[in-house]
Amino acid sequence: MPTGYHYTGKTFEEFSVIMKKNAEKSYTKFISKIDLKGVDVEAVYSLDKDEDPIELIKETAARYNVDG
C-alpha cells in the first residue's frame, strides 16, 4: 500500500480493493502478451501489510510450493 493512501479519504480496506483491481488489470494486460501454451499459470495477489515485499514473496512462494 502506498503510504499516503489515507489522503484519498479511503480506508485501508477500500484502498486495498482498488489496488487489487489495478493489479489484476495490469496482470491481464501483461500476461496476454506471453505465449503460455502448455504452461499452467495461476495469478496470486497478496497484500503486504509489513512493508517487506521480499519476505512476502518468499512466504508466498513457499506457501504455493513454487519452484524457481
CHARMM-style PDB file with segment names, atoms N, HN, CA, C and O in Angstrom:
ATOM      1  N   MET     1       0.842  -1.178   0.000  1.00  0.00      PROA
ATOM      2  CA  MET     1       0.000   0.000   0.000  1.00  0.00      PROA
ATOM      3  C   MET     1       0.887   1.241   0.000  1.00  0.00      PROA
ATOM      4  O   MET     1       1.883   1.301   0.721  1.00  0.00      PROA
ATOM      5  N   PRO     2       0.529   2.206  -0.793  1.00  0.00      PROA
ATOM      6  CA  PRO     2       1.263   3.467  -0.724  1.00  0.00      PROA
ATOM      7  C   PRO     2       1.063   4.113   0.645  1.00  0.00      PROA
ATOM      8  O   PRO     2      -0.024   4.034   1.215  1.00  0.00      PROA
ATOM      9  N   THR     3       2.090   4.739   1.163  1.00  0.00      PROA
ATOM     10  HN  THR     3       2.974   4.803   0.700  1.00  0.00      PROA
ATOM     11  CA  THR     3       1.997   5.313   2.497  1.00  0.00      PROA
ATOM     12  C   THR     3       0.978   6.433   2.593  1.00  0.00      PROA
ATOM     13  O   THR     3       0.436   6.663   3.674  1.00  0.00      PROA
ATOM     14  N   GLY     4       0.701   7.126   1.525  1.00  0.00      PROA
ATOM     15  HN  GLY     4       1.142   6.939   0.647  1.00  0.00      PROA
ATOM     16  CA  GLY     4      -0.233   8.253   1.574  1.00  0.00      PROA
ATOM     17  C   GLY     4      -1.652   7.911   1.161  1.00  0.00      PROA
ATOM     18  O   GLY     4      -2.431   8.807   0.834  1.00  0.00      PROA
ATOM     19  N   TYR     5      -2.009   6.616   1.170  1.00  0.00      PROA
ATOM     20  HN  TYR     5      -1.377   5.889   1.436  1.00  0.00      PROA
ATOM     21  CA  TYR     5      -3.341   6.218   0.714  1.00  0.00      PROA
ATOM     22  C   TYR     5      -4.445   6.924   1.496  1.00  0.00      PROA
ATOM     23  O   TYR     5      -5.510   7.202   0.945  1.00  0.00      PROA
ATOM     24  N   HSD     6      -4.203   7.216   2.773  1.00  0.00      PROA
ATOM     25  HN  HSD     6      -3.338   6.990   3.221  1.00  0.00      PROA
ATOM     26  CA  HSD     6      -5.248   7.817   3.607  1.00  0.00      PROA
ATOM     27  C   HSD     6      -5.629   9.222   3.141  1.00  0.00      PROA
ATOM     28  O   HSD     6      -6.703   9.711   3.490  1.00  0.00      PROA
ATOM     29  N   TYR     7      -4.771   9.879   2.360  1.00  0.00      PROA
ATOM     30  HN  TYR     7      -3.899   9.482   2.076  1.00  0.00      PROA
ATOM     31  CA  TYR     7      -5.113  11.203   1.829  1.00  0.00      PROA
ATOM     32  C   TYR     7      -6.236  11.128   0.799  1.00  0.00      PROA
ATOM     33  O   TYR     7      -6.835  12.148   0.458  1.00  0.00      PROA
ATOM     34  N   THR     8      -6.522   9.938   0.307  1.00  0.00      PROA
ATOM     35  HN  THR     8      -6.036   9.109   0.583  1.00  0.00      PROA
ATOM     36  CA  THR     8      -7.605   9.773  -0.669  1.00  0.00      PROA
ATOM     37  C   THR     8      -8.976   9.788   0.006  1.00  0.00      PROA
ATOM     38  O   THR     8     -10.004   9.904  -0.662  1.00  0.00      PROA
ATOM     39  N   GLY     9      -8.981   9.670   1.344  1.00  0.00      PROA
ATOM     40  HN  GLY     9      -8.146   9.576   1.887  1.00  0.00      PROA
ATOM     41  CA  GLY     9     -10.246   9.596   2.069  1.00  0.00      PROA
ATOM     42  C   GLY     9     -10.778   8.171   2.165  1.00  0.00      PROA
ATOM     43  O   GLY     9     -11.863   7.940   2.699  1.00  0.00      PROA
ATOM     44  N   LYS    10     -10.014   7.225   1.650  1.00  0.00      PROA
ATOM     45  HN  LYS    10      -9.132   7.412   1.217  1.00  0.00      PROA
ATOM     46  CA  LYS    10     -10.423   5.820   1.677  1.00  0.00      PROA
ATOM     47  C   LYS    10      -9.794   5.125   2.878  1.00  0.00      PROA
ATOM     48  O   LYS    10      -8.723   5.507   3.350  1.00  0.00      PROA
ATOM     49  N   THR    11     -10.488   4.095   3.358  1.00  0.00      PROA
ATOM     50  HN  THR    11     -11.358   3.785   2.974  1.00  0.00      PROA
ATOM     51  CA  THR    11      -9.916   3.275   4.416  1.00  0.00      PROA
ATOM     52  C   THR    11      -8.855   2.361   3.814  1.00  0.00      PROA
ATOM     53  O   THR    11      -8.749   2.240   2.594  1.00  0.00      PROA
ATOM     54  N   PHE    12      -8.077   1.723   4.673  1.00  0.00      PROA
ATOM     55  HN  PHE    12      -8.164   1.822   5.664  1.00  0.00      PROA
ATOM     56  CA  PHE    12      -7.069   0.760   4.226  1.00  0.00      PROA
ATOM     57  C   PHE    12      -7.727  -0.315   3.379  1.00  0.00      PROA
ATOM     58  O   PHE    12      -7.222  -0.665   2.312  1.00  0.00      PROA
ATOM     59  N   GLU    13      -8.842  -0.837   3.845  1.00  0.00      PROA
ATOM     60  HN  GLU    13      -9.252  -0.553   4.711  1.00  0.00      PROA
ATOM     61  CA  GLU    13      -9.545  -1.909   3.137  1.00  0.00      PROA
ATOM     62  C   GLU    13     -10.067  -1.435   1.790  1.00  0.00      PROA
ATOM     63  O   GLU    13      -9.934  -2.146   0.794  1.00  0.00      PROA
ATOM     64  N   GLU    14     -10.666  -0.233   1.743  1.00  0.00      PROA
ATOM     65  HN  GLU    14     -10.774   0.345   2.552  1.00  0.00      PROA
ATOM     66  CA  GLU    14     -11.194   0.294   0.479  1.00  0.00      PROA
ATOM     67  C   GLU    14     -10.067   0.494  -0.528  1.00  0.00      PROA
ATOM     68  O   GLU    14     -10.204   0.144  -1.700  1.00  0.00      PROA
ATOM     69  N   PHE    15      -8.967   1.051  -0.072  1.00  0.00      PROA
ATOM     70  HN  PHE    15      -8.855   1.335   0.880  1.00  0.00      PROA
ATOM     71  CA  PHE    15      -7.871   1.316  -0.994  1.00  0.00      PROA
ATOM     72  C   PHE    15      -7.201   0.024  -1.444  1.00  0.00      PROA
ATOM     73  O   PHE    15      -6.731  -0.067  -2.578  1.00  0.00      PROA
ATOM     74  N   SER    16      -7.153  -0.978  -0.562  1.00  0.00      PROA
ATOM     75  HN  SER    16      -7.534  -0.904   0.359  1.00  0.00      PROA
ATOM     76  CA  SER    16      -6.559  -2.255  -0.965  1.00  0.00      PROA
ATOM     77  C   SER    16      -7.378  -2.923  -2.066  1.00  0.00      PROA
ATOM     78  O   SER    16      -6.814  -3.592  -2.931  1.00  0.00      PROA
ATOM     79  N   VAL    17      -8.698  -2.750  -2.045  1.00  0.00      PROA
ATOM     80  HN  VAL    17      -9.156  -2.205  -1.342  1.00  0.00      PROA
ATOM     81  CA  VAL    17      -9.546  -3.292  -3.111  1.00  0.00      PROA
ATOM     82  C   VAL    17      -9.221  -2.596  -4.432  1.00  0.00      PROA
ATOM     83  O   VAL    17      -9.135  -3.245  -5.475  1.00  0.00      PROA
ATOM     84  N   ILE    18      -9.042  -1.290  -4.387  1.00  0.00      PROA
ATOM     85  HN  ILE    18      -9.111  -0.763  -3.540  1.00  0.00      PROA
ATOM     86  CA  ILE    18      -8.692  -0.530  -5.593  1.00  0.00      PROA
ATOM     87  C   ILE    18      -7.336  -0.999  -6.126  1.00  0.00      PROA
ATOM     88  O   ILE    18      -7.170  -1.204  -7.328  1.00  0.00      PROA
ATOM     89  N   MET    19      -6.375  -1.164  -5.222  1.00  0.00      PROA
ATOM     90  HN  MET    19      -6.510  -0.997  -4.246  1.00  0.00      PROA
ATOM     91  CA  MET    19      -5.043  -1.615  -5.628  1.00  0.00      PROA
ATOM     92  C   MET    19      -5.103  -3.004  -6.263  1.00  0.00      PROA
ATOM     93  O   MET    19      -4.420  -3.263  -7.255  1.00  0.00      PROA
ATOM     94  N   LYS    20      -5.912  -3.894  -5.699  1.00  0.00      PROA
ATOM     95  HN  LYS    20      -6.466  -3.684  -4.893  1.00  0.00      PROA
ATOM     96  CA  LYS    20      -6.025  -5.245  -6.261  1.00  0.00      PROA
ATOM     97  C   LYS    20      -6.637  -5.206  -7.655  1.00  0.00      PROA
ATOM     98  O   LYS    20      -6.177  -5.906  -8.556  1.00  0.00      PROA
ATOM     99  N   LYS    21      -7.672  -4.391  -7.835  1.00  0.00      PROA
ATOM    100  HN  LYS    21      -8.046  -3.822  -7.102  1.00  0.00      PROA
ATOM    101  CA  LYS    21      -8.286  -4.273  -9.164  1.00  0.00      PROA
ATOM    102  C   LYS    21      -7.272  -3.757 -10.182  1.00  0.00      PROA
ATOM    103  O   LYS    21      -7.225  -4.242 -11.313  1.00  0.00      PROA
ATOM    104  N   ASN    22      -6.464  -2.778  -9.786  1.00  0.00      PROA
ATOM    105  HN  ASN    22      -6.502  -2.384  -8.868  1.00  0.00      PROA
ATOM    106  CA  ASN    22      -5.426  -2.262 -10.686  1.00  0.00      PROA
ATOM    107  C   ASN    22      -4.387  -3.327 -10.994  1.00  0.00      PROA
ATOM    108  O   ASN    22      -3.925  -3.437 -12.130  1.00  0.00      PROA
ATOM    109  N   ALA    23      -4.017  -4.112  -9.988  1.00  0.00      PROA
ATOM    110  HN  ALA    23      -4.392  -4.023  -9.066  1.00  0.00      PROA
ATOM    111  CA  ALA    23      -3.044  -5.192 -10.202  1.00  0.00      PROA
ATOM    112  C   ALA    23      -3.602  -6.241 -11.151  1.00  0.00      PROA
ATOM    113  O   ALA    23      -2.889  -6.724 -12.031  1.00  0.00      PROA
ATOM    114  N   GLU    24      -4.861  -6.594 -10.981  1.00  0.00      PROA
ATOM    115  HN  GLU    24      -5.440  -6.202 -10.266  1.00  0.00      PROA
ATOM    116  CA  GLU    24      -5.485  -7.588 -11.867  1.00  0.00      PROA
ATOM    117  C   GLU    24      -5.522  -7.086 -13.303  1.00  0.00      PROA
ATOM    118  O   GLU    24      -5.259  -7.844 -14.236  1.00  0.00      PROA
ATOM    119  N   LYS    25      -5.844  -5.827 -13.479  1.00  0.00      PROA
ATOM    120  HN  LYS    25      -6.058  -5.211 -12.721  1.00  0.00      PROA
ATOM    121  CA  LYS    25      -5.895  -5.241 -14.821  1.00  0.00      PROA
ATOM    122  C   LYS    25      -4.501  -5.235 -15.455  1.00  0.00      PROA
ATOM    123  O   LYS    25      -4.348  -5.583 -16.626  1.00  0.00      PROA
ATOM    124  N   SER    26      -3.490  -4.840 -14.684  1.00  0.00      PROA
ATOM    125  HN  SER    26      -3.614  -4.557 -13.733  1.00  0.00      PROA
ATOM    126  CA  SER    26      -2.118  -4.825 -15.194  1.00  0.00      PROA
ATOM    127  C   SER    26      -1.634  -6.233 -15.534  1.00  0.00      PROA
ATOM    128  O   SER    26      -0.977  -6.442 -16.553  1.00  0.00      PROA
ATOM    129  N   TYR    27      -1.963  -7.194 -14.672  1.00  0.00      PROA
ATOM    130  HN  TYR    27      -2.497  -7.024 -13.843  1.00  0.00      PROA
ATOM    131  CA  TYR    27      -1.566  -8.579 -14.913  1.00  0.00      PROA
ATOM    132  C   TYR    27      -2.196  -9.102 -16.197  1.00  0.00      PROA
ATOM    133  O   TYR    27      -1.516  -9.721 -17.015  1.00  0.00      PROA
ATOM    134  N   THR    28      -3.477  -8.862 -16.376  1.00  0.00      PROA
ATOM    135  HN  THR    28      -4.030  -8.360 -15.711  1.00  0.00      PROA
ATOM    136  CA  THR    28      -4.179  -9.329 -17.568  1.00  0.00      PROA
ATOM    137  C   THR    28      -3.535  -8.769 -18.832  1.00  0.00      PROA
ATOM    138  O   THR    28      -3.345  -9.493 -19.810  1.00  0.00      PROA
ATOM    139  N   LYS    29      -3.204  -7.499 -18.812  1.00  0.00      PROA
ATOM    140  HN  LYS    29      -3.358  -6.911 -18.018  1.00  0.00      PROA
ATOM    141  CA  LYS    29      -2.554  -6.867 -19.967  1.00  0.00      PROA
ATOM    142  C   LYS    29      -1.175  -7.484 -20.200  1.00  0.00      PROA
ATOM    143  O   LYS    29      -0.815  -7.786 -21.338  1.00  0.00      PROA
ATOM    144  N   PHE    30      -0.405  -7.673 -19.131  1.00  0.00      PROA
ATOM    145  HN  PHE    30      -0.697  -7.428 -18.207  1.00  0.00      PROA
ATOM    146  CA  PHE    30       0.936  -8.247 -19.227  1.00  0.00      PROA
ATOM    147  C   PHE    30       0.912  -9.688 -19.736  1.00  0.00      PROA
ATOM    148  O   PHE    30       1.635 -10.035 -20.670  1.00  0.00      PROA
ATOM    149  N   ILE    31       0.084 -10.517 -19.121  1.00  0.00      PROA
ATOM    150  HN  ILE    31      -0.503 -10.235 -18.362  1.00  0.00      PROA
ATOM    151  CA  ILE    31       0.078 -11.946 -19.426  1.00  0.00      PROA
ATOM    152  C   ILE    31      -0.477 -12.240 -20.817  1.00  0.00      PROA
ATOM    153  O   ILE    31      -0.157 -13.270 -21.411  1.00  0.00      PROA
ATOM    154  N   SER    32      -1.303 -11.341 -21.335  1.00  0.00      PROA
ATOM    155  HN  SER    32      -1.563 -10.504 -20.852  1.00  0.00      PROA
ATOM    156  CA  SER    32      -1.877 -11.550 -22.666  1.00  0.00      PROA
ATOM    157  C   SER    32      -0.820 -11.482 -23.767  1.00  0.00      PROA
ATOM    158  O   SER    32      -1.065 -11.928 -24.888  1.00  0.00      PROA
ATOM    159  N   LYS    33       0.335 -10.935 -23.459  1.00  0.00      PROA
ATOM    160  HN  LYS    33       0.533 -10.573 -22.549  1.00  0.00      PROA
ATOM    161  CA  LYS    33       1.406 -10.793 -24.447  1.00  0.00      PROA
ATOM    162  C   LYS    33       2.386 -11.965 -24.427  1.00  0.00      PROA
ATOM    163  O   LYS    33       3.355 -11.980 -25.186  1.00  0.00      PROA
ATOM    164  N   ILE    34       2.133 -12.946 -23.559  1.00  0.00      PROA
ATOM    165  HN  ILE    34       1.346 -12.933 -22.943  1.00  0.00      PROA
ATOM    166  CA  ILE    34       3.061 -14.062 -23.397  1.00  0.00      PROA
ATOM    167  C   ILE    34       2.438 -15.351 -23.926  1.00  0.00      PROA
ATOM    168  O   ILE    34       1.265 -15.626 -23.675  1.00  0.00      PROA
ATOM    169  N   ASP    35       3.218 -16.133 -24.651  1.00  0.00      PROA
ATOM    170  HN  ASP    35       4.171 -15.909 -24.855  1.00  0.00      PROA
ATOM    171  CA  ASP    35       2.768 -17.431 -25.160  1.00  0.00      PROA
ATOM    172  C   ASP    35       2.827 -18.445 -24.017  1.00  0.00      PROA
ATOM    173  O   ASP    35       3.914 -18.825 -23.581  1.00  0.00      PROA
ATOM    174  N   LEU    36       1.687 -18.877 -23.538  1.00  0.00      PROA
ATOM    175  HN  LEU    36       0.804 -18.568 -23.892  1.00  0.00      PROA
ATOM    176  CA  LEU    36       1.614 -19.787 -22.404  1.00  0.00      PROA
ATOM    177  C   LEU    36       1.154 -21.190 -22.789  1.00  0.00      PROA
ATOM    178  O   LEU    36       0.662 -21.940 -21.945  1.00  0.00      PROA
ATOM    179  N   LYS    37       1.311 -21.537 -24.042  1.00  0.00      PROA
ATOM    180  HN  LYS    37       1.711 -20.928 -24.727  1.00  0.00      PROA
ATOM    181  CA  LYS    37       0.883 -22.866 -24.477  1.00  0.00      PROA
ATOM    182  C   LYS    37       1.603 -23.943 -23.675  1.00  0.00      PROA
ATOM    183  O   LYS    37       2.833 -23.988 -23.638  1.00  0.00      PROA
ATOM    184  N   GLY    38       0.826 -24.807 -23.035  1.00  0.00      PROA
ATOM    185  HN  GLY    38      -0.173 -24.771 -23.065  1.00  0.00      PROA
ATOM    186  CA  GLY    38       1.386 -25.898 -22.261  1.00  0.00      PROA
ATOM    187  C   GLY    38       1.875 -25.511 -20.878  1.00  0.00      PROA
ATOM    188  O   GLY    38       2.453 -26.335 -20.169  1.00  0.00      PROA
ATOM    189  N   VAL    39       1.650 -24.270 -20.491  1.00  0.00      PROA
ATOM    190  HN  VAL    39       1.180 -23.601 -21.067  1.00  0.00      PROA
ATOM    191  CA  VAL    39       2.101 -23.800 -19.182  1.00  0.00      PROA
ATOM    192  C   VAL    39       0.885 -23.383 -18.364  1.00  0.00      PROA
ATOM    193  O   VAL    39       0.042 -22.615 -18.828  1.00  0.00      PROA
ATOM    194  N   ASP    40       0.807 -23.894 -17.156  1.00  0.00      PROA
ATOM    195  HN  ASP    40       1.491 -24.518 -16.779  1.00  0.00      PROA
ATOM    196  CA  ASP    40      -0.297 -23.552 -16.257  1.00  0.00      PROA
ATOM    197  C   ASP    40       0.152 -22.413 -15.339  1.00  0.00      PROA
ATOM    198  O   ASP    40       1.091 -22.578 -14.560  1.00  0.00      PROA
ATOM    199  N   VAL    41      -0.507 -21.274 -15.427  1.00  0.00      PROA
ATOM    200  HN  VAL    41      -1.270 -21.140 -16.060  1.00  0.00      PROA
ATOM    201  CA  VAL    41      -0.151 -20.104 -14.627  1.00  0.00      PROA
ATOM    202  C   VAL    41      -1.341 -19.698 -13.775  1.00  0.00      PROA
ATOM    203  O   VAL    41      -2.463 -19.585 -14.269  1.00  0.00      PROA
ATOM    204  N   GLU    42      -1.088 -19.480 -12.501  1.00  0.00      PROA
ATOM    205  HN  GLU    42      -0.176 -19.571 -12.100  1.00  0.00      PROA
ATOM    206  CA  GLU    42      -2.126 -19.007 -11.590  1.00  0.00      PROA
ATOM    207  C   GLU    42      -1.667 -17.691 -10.977  1.00  0.00      PROA
ATOM    208  O   GLU    42      -0.606 -17.631 -10.356  1.00  0.00      PROA
ATOM    209  N   ALA    43      -2.451 -16.652 -11.145  1.00  0.00      PROA
ATOM    210  HN  ALA    43      -3.313 -16.701 -11.649  1.00  0.00      PROA
ATOM    211  CA  ALA    43      -2.126 -15.355 -10.545  1.00  0.00      PROA
ATOM    212  C   ALA    43      -2.455 -15.396  -9.057  1.00  0.00      PROA
ATOM    213  O   ALA    43      -3.519 -15.865  -8.652  1.00  0.00      PROA
ATOM    214  N   VAL    44      -1.526 -14.899  -8.258  1.00  0.00      PROA
ATOM    215  HN  VAL    44      -0.662 -14.518  -8.586  1.00  0.00      PROA
ATOM    216  CA  VAL    44      -1.727 -14.826  -6.818  1.00  0.00      PROA
ATOM    217  C   VAL    44      -1.509 -13.378  -6.406  1.00  0.00      PROA
ATOM    218  O   VAL    44      -0.460 -12.797  -6.684  1.00  0.00      PROA
ATOM    219  N   TYR    45      -2.490 -12.807  -5.753  1.00  0.00      PROA
ATOM    220  HN  TYR    45      -3.342 -13.279  -5.527  1.00  0.00      PROA
ATOM    221  CA  TYR    45      -2.403 -11.420  -5.291  1.00  0.00      PROA
ATOM    222  C   TYR    45      -2.333 -11.429  -3.771  1.00  0.00      PROA
ATOM    223  O   TYR    45      -3.089 -12.137  -3.106  1.00  0.00      PROA
ATOM    224  N   SER    46      -1.422 -10.640  -3.235  1.00  0.00      PROA
ATOM    225  HN  SER    46      -0.808 -10.065  -3.775  1.00  0.00      PROA
ATOM    226  CA  SER    46      -1.297 -10.578  -1.782  1.00  0.00      PROA
ATOM    227  C   SER    46      -1.063  -9.133  -1.363  1.00  0.00      PROA
ATOM    228  O   SER    46      -0.575  -8.311  -2.138  1.00  0.00      PROA
ATOM    229  N   LEU    47      -1.415  -8.855  -0.148  1.00  0.00      PROA
ATOM    230  HN  LEU    47      -1.812  -9.523   0.482  1.00  0.00      PROA
ATOM    231  CA  LEU    47      -1.288  -7.514   0.405  1.00  0.00      PROA
ATOM    232  C   LEU    47      -0.166  -7.510   1.426  1.00  0.00      PROA
ATOM    233  O   LEU    47      -0.221  -8.232   2.422  1.00  0.00      PROA
ATOM    234  N   ASP    48       0.841  -6.704   1.182  1.00  0.00      PROA
ATOM    235  HN  ASP    48       0.885  -6.117   0.373  1.00  0.00      PROA
ATOM    236  CA  ASP    48       1.988  -6.616   2.082  1.00  0.00      PROA
ATOM    237  C   ASP    48       1.689  -5.585   3.164  1.00  0.00      PROA
ATOM    238  O   ASP    48       1.805  -4.382   2.934  1.00  0.00      PROA
ATOM    239  N   LYS    49       1.310  -6.057   4.327  1.00  0.00      PROA
ATOM    240  HN  LYS    49       1.216  -7.035   4.514  1.00  0.00      PROA
ATOM    241  CA  LYS    49       0.967  -5.167   5.434  1.00  0.00      PROA
ATOM    242  C   LYS    49       2.188  -4.776   6.253  1.00  0.00      PROA
ATOM    243  O   LYS    49       2.122  -3.846   7.057  1.00  0.00      PROA
ATOM    244  N   ASP    50       3.301  -5.473   6.058  1.00  0.00      PROA
ATOM    245  HN  ASP    50       3.355  -6.228   5.405  1.00  0.00      PROA
ATOM    246  CA  ASP    50       4.501  -5.217   6.853  1.00  0.00      PROA
ATOM    247  C   ASP    50       5.569  -4.437   6.097  1.00  0.00      PROA
ATOM    248  O   ASP    50       6.666  -4.232   6.616  1.00  0.00      PROA
ATOM    249  N   GLU    51       5.266  -4.004   4.893  1.00  0.00      PROA
ATOM    250  HN  GLU    51       4.375  -4.170   4.472  1.00  0.00      PROA
ATOM    251  CA  GLU    51       6.196  -3.245   4.051  1.00  0.00      PROA
ATOM    252  C   GLU    51       7.515  -3.985   3.841  1.00  0.00      PROA
ATOM    253  O   GLU    51       8.588  -3.381   3.849  1.00  0.00      PROA
ATOM    254  N   ASP    52       7.420  -5.292   3.655  1.00  0.00      PROA
ATOM    255  HN  ASP    52       6.549  -5.783   3.648  1.00  0.00      PROA
ATOM    256  CA  ASP    52       8.591  -6.112   3.390  1.00  0.00      PROA
ATOM    257  C   ASP    52       8.275  -7.019   2.202  1.00  0.00      PROA
ATOM    258  O   ASP    52       7.994  -8.204   2.385  1.00  0.00      PROA
ATOM    259  N   PRO    53       8.321  -6.469   0.978  1.00  0.00      PROA
ATOM    260  CA  PRO    53       7.901  -7.249  -0.195  1.00  0.00      PROA
ATOM    261  C   PRO    53       8.740  -8.494  -0.438  1.00  0.00      PROA
ATOM    262  O   PRO    53       8.211  -9.500  -0.910  1.00  0.00      PROA
ATOM    263  N   ILE    54      10.017  -8.455  -0.133  1.00  0.00      PROA
ATOM    264  HN  ILE    54      10.446  -7.638   0.250  1.00  0.00      PROA
ATOM    265  CA  ILE    54      10.855  -9.630  -0.377  1.00  0.00      PROA
ATOM    266  C   ILE    54      10.416 -10.791   0.504  1.00  0.00      PROA
ATOM    267  O   ILE    54      10.299 -11.923   0.034  1.00  0.00      PROA
ATOM    268  N   GLU    55      10.176 -10.515   1.766  1.00  0.00      PROA
ATOM    269  HN  GLU    55      10.271  -9.595   2.147  1.00  0.00      PROA
ATOM    270  CA  GLU    55       9.727 -11.568   2.679  1.00  0.00      PROA
ATOM    271  C   GLU    55       8.362 -12.095   2.245  1.00  0.00      PROA
ATOM    272  O   GLU    55       8.118 -13.300   2.304  1.00  0.00      PROA
ATOM    273  N   LEU    56       7.475 -11.210   1.814  1.00  0.00      PROA
ATOM    274  HN  LEU    56       7.673 -10.230   1.767  1.00  0.00      PROA
ATOM    275  CA  LEU    56       6.152 -11.630   1.349  1.00  0.00      PROA
ATOM    276  C   LEU    56       6.269 -12.539   0.130  1.00  0.00      PROA
ATOM    277  O   LEU    56       5.561 -13.542   0.038  1.00  0.00      PROA
ATOM    278  N   ILE    57       7.149 -12.204  -0.800  1.00  0.00      PROA
ATOM    279  HN  ILE    57       7.724 -11.389  -0.726  1.00  0.00      PROA
ATOM    280  CA  ILE    57       7.349 -13.032  -1.993  1.00  0.00      PROA
ATOM    281  C   ILE    57       7.871 -14.411  -1.594  1.00  0.00      PROA
ATOM    282  O   ILE    57       7.396 -15.428  -2.099  1.00  0.00      PROA
ATOM    283  N   LYS    58       8.844 -14.442  -0.692  1.00  0.00      PROA
ATOM    284  HN  LYS    58       9.230 -13.616  -0.282  1.00  0.00      PROA
ATOM    285  CA  LYS    58       9.382 -15.720  -0.230  1.00  0.00      PROA
ATOM    286  C   LYS    58       8.315 -16.569   0.456  1.00  0.00      PROA
ATOM    287  O   LYS    58       8.206 -17.767   0.194  1.00  0.00      PROA
ATOM    288  N   GLU    59       7.532 -15.949   1.330  1.00  0.00      PROA
ATOM    289  HN  GLU    59       7.621 -14.976   1.543  1.00  0.00      PROA
ATOM    290  CA  GLU    59       6.480 -16.681   2.039  1.00  0.00      PROA
ATOM    291  C   GLU    59       5.417 -17.199   1.075  1.00  0.00      PROA
ATOM    292  O   GLU    59       4.951 -18.332   1.205  1.00  0.00      PROA
ATOM    293  N   THR    60       5.039 -16.370   0.116  1.00  0.00      PROA
ATOM    294  HN  THR    60       5.418 -15.451   0.011  1.00  0.00      PROA
ATOM    295  CA  THR    60       4.017 -16.770  -0.857  1.00  0.00      PROA
ATOM    296  C   THR    60       4.531 -17.897  -1.741  1.00  0.00      PROA
ATOM    297  O   THR    60       3.800 -18.847  -2.022  1.00  0.00      PROA
ATOM    298  N   ALA    61       5.773 -17.802  -2.180  1.00  0.00      PROA
ATOM    299  HN  ALA    61       6.367 -17.031  -1.952  1.00  0.00      PROA
ATOM    300  CA  ALA    61       6.372 -18.868  -2.995  1.00  0.00      PROA
ATOM    301  C   ALA    61       6.414 -20.183  -2.227  1.00  0.00      PROA
ATOM    302  O   ALA    61       6.122 -21.242  -2.783  1.00  0.00      PROA
ATOM    303  N   ALA    62       6.775 -20.114  -0.957  1.00  0.00      PROA
ATOM    304  HN  ALA    62       7.012 -19.254  -0.505  1.00  0.00      PROA
ATOM    305  CA  ALA    62       6.821 -21.328  -0.130  1.00  0.00      PROA
ATOM    306  C   ALA    62       5.421 -21.892   0.067  1.00  0.00      PROA
ATOM    307  O   ALA    62       5.232 -23.107   0.012  1.00  0.00      PROA
ATOM    308  N   ARG    63       4.438 -21.029   0.297  1.00  0.00      PROA
ATOM    309  HN  ARG    63       4.591 -20.042   0.342  1.00  0.00      PROA
ATOM    310  CA  ARG    63       3.063 -21.481   0.525  1.00  0.00      PROA
ATOM    311  C   ARG    63       2.519 -22.208  -0.703  1.00  0.00      PROA
ATOM    312  O   ARG    63       1.783 -23.186  -0.569  1.00  0.00      PROA
ATOM    313  N   TYR    64       2.873 -21.740  -1.888  1.00  0.00      PROA
ATOM    314  HN  TYR    64       3.470 -20.945  -1.996  1.00  0.00      PROA
ATOM    315  CA  TYR    64       2.381 -22.352  -3.123  1.00  0.00      PROA
ATOM    316  C   TYR    64       3.361 -23.349  -3.707  1.00  0.00      PROA
ATOM    317  O   TYR    64       3.155 -23.842  -4.816  1.00  0.00      PROA
ATOM    318  N   ASN    65       4.431 -23.656  -2.974  1.00  0.00      PROA
ATOM    319  HN  ASN    65       4.599 -23.255  -2.073  1.00  0.00      PROA
ATOM    320  CA  ASN    65       5.428 -24.612  -3.401  1.00  0.00      PROA
ATOM    321  C   ASN    65       5.948 -24.293  -4.806  1.00  0.00      PROA
ATOM    322  O   ASN    65       6.015 -25.161  -5.676  1.00  0.00      PROA
ATOM    323  N   VAL    66       6.308 -23.043  -4.998  1.00  0.00      PROA
ATOM    324  HN  VAL    66       6.253 -22.337  -4.291  1.00  0.00      PROA
ATOM    325  CA  VAL    66       6.798 -22.565  -6.297  1.00  0.00      PROA
ATOM    326  C   VAL    66       8.232 -23.005  -6.470  1.00  0.00      PROA
ATOM    327  O   VAL    66       9.053 -22.870  -5.563  1.00  0.00      PROA
ATOM    328  N   ASP    67       8.520 -23.528  -7.632  1.00  0.00      PROA
ATOM    329  HN  ASP    67       7.853 -23.638  -8.368  1.00  0.00      PROA
ATOM    330  CA  ASP    67       9.875 -23.972  -7.950  1.00  0.00      PROA
ATOM    331  C   ASP    67      10.473 -22.972  -8.927  1.00  0.00      PROA
ATOM    332  O   ASP    67      10.038 -22.879 -10.074  1.00  0.00      PROA
ATOM    333  N   GLY    68      11.456 -22.235  -8.478  1.00  0.00      PROA
ATOM    334  HN  GLY    68      11.811 -22.310  -7.546  1.00  0.00      PROA
ATOM    335  CA  GLY    68      12.057 -21.183  -9.296  1.00  0.00      PROA
ATOM    336  C   GLY    68      13.283 -21.633  -9.939  1.00  0.00      PROA
ATOM    337  OT1 GLY    68      13.916 -20.867 -10.665  1.00  0.00      PROA
TER     338      GLY     68
END
